C-alpha cells in the first residue's frame, strides 16, 4: 500500500507543468527573435557553441527535480497495513458533563483551573492506561448525546476530549440519568464483555432520577464510577470568557456552584462503582484499580502499522538530478562538435 501523509501538497506538481509551459513559451519567443536577423540555419553557423538540445535536457532535469521535491514534501509512505488481533479488555463509556457549571474553578480559588480542564487532564491520563480496552464518549448537560462511539483509537478519544466545551449542548442544566442511559446504549450487545461507565461531573443533578439510572446500569452488569470535580465551598461561573465577570441570578447576585459529593457517592454505590474527587492525588490510581476489578474479555482490535517513510529516496533523486543539471552546460560538448547525429554526410 502506498499513500501520502500530506496529500494536499501534491497540487504543487502543477508548478512542474507551469515551468515546462514557461520554458516552451521562452523557446518559441527566442526562435521568433532570431528570425528577425535572418535564416535560422545561417544564424546557427554564427553561434557554433550554442547547443540546440542541452537547454531542453536541462529543463527536463529541473522539472523532474522539482517534482521529486514536491513528493518529498507530501511524505510518501509504503507498507501500511491493517491488522486485526485478539486482545483482552473491557468497554468503557465516558459520560462527560459539559454544563456551564464546569467552567467554574475546580478549587476554592475562583481563578484556579476550571472543572472542565481538570476533568480533561484526569481522563487523558486514564486513557493512556487503558491499553487494550475500548472507549467511547457521551457528553451531557440538560440533554445527552454520543460524541464518539466505542473505539480502540485512543488518539482520537483524546482529541475529542480536548475539544469539549459547554456550548456543545444547547439545553443547559445537568441531567445525569439521561447521560447514564445514553452511555448504556453505547455499549456493544456482547453480554460476555464487561462494561463500565465513568461519569465525570460536579454532581449537580437537576432532574433527580440519577440514582435510579445508576441502579439500572448495575442490574445490566455495568459498573458506574463517578469522578467529582469542584469544591464544597463553591465557585462562581465565568461568563463569556471575560476575566472577573460571573453569572448572576435575577436579583443580580453572583451564582455559586458547589460540588455535591454526597450525591456522587450515592451514585457510585448504586452503580457498584467507586467515587473519586478529581483533585485527589490518588484519584487516577483509585479509578484504575476499580476498573481492574472487572474481568477482561476477548475481542478483536484493529490496528494500523505505520507506513515506512519513502521521502529520503525522492530527496536523493532530486539531489542527483540537480547535480547533473549543474554539470550540464548549455554549450556544445567539444569532442562532439564534429559529429552530426541527424543528417547523412555526403560521400565524395
Secondary structure, DSSP 8 states (H G I E B T S, - for coil): -EEETTGGGGGGGHHHHHHHHHHHHHHHHHHHHHHTTS-HHHHHHT-TTB-SSHHHHHHHHHHHHHHHHHHHHHTEEE--EEEEEEEEE-EEEEEEE-SGGGGSBSSSSTTS-BHHHHHHHHHHHHHTTTTT-EEEEEEESSSEEEEEEEES-HHHHHHHHHT--GGG-SS-S--HHHHHHHHHHTS-S-TTS-EEEEEEE----SSS-HHHHHHHHHHTTEEEEEEE-S-SS-EE-B-TT-TT-B-B-TTS-B-EE---HHHHHHHHHHTT--EEETTSTTHHHHHHHHHHTS--EEEEEEEEE--EE-HHHHHHHHHHHHHHHHH--SB--GGGTT--SSS-----
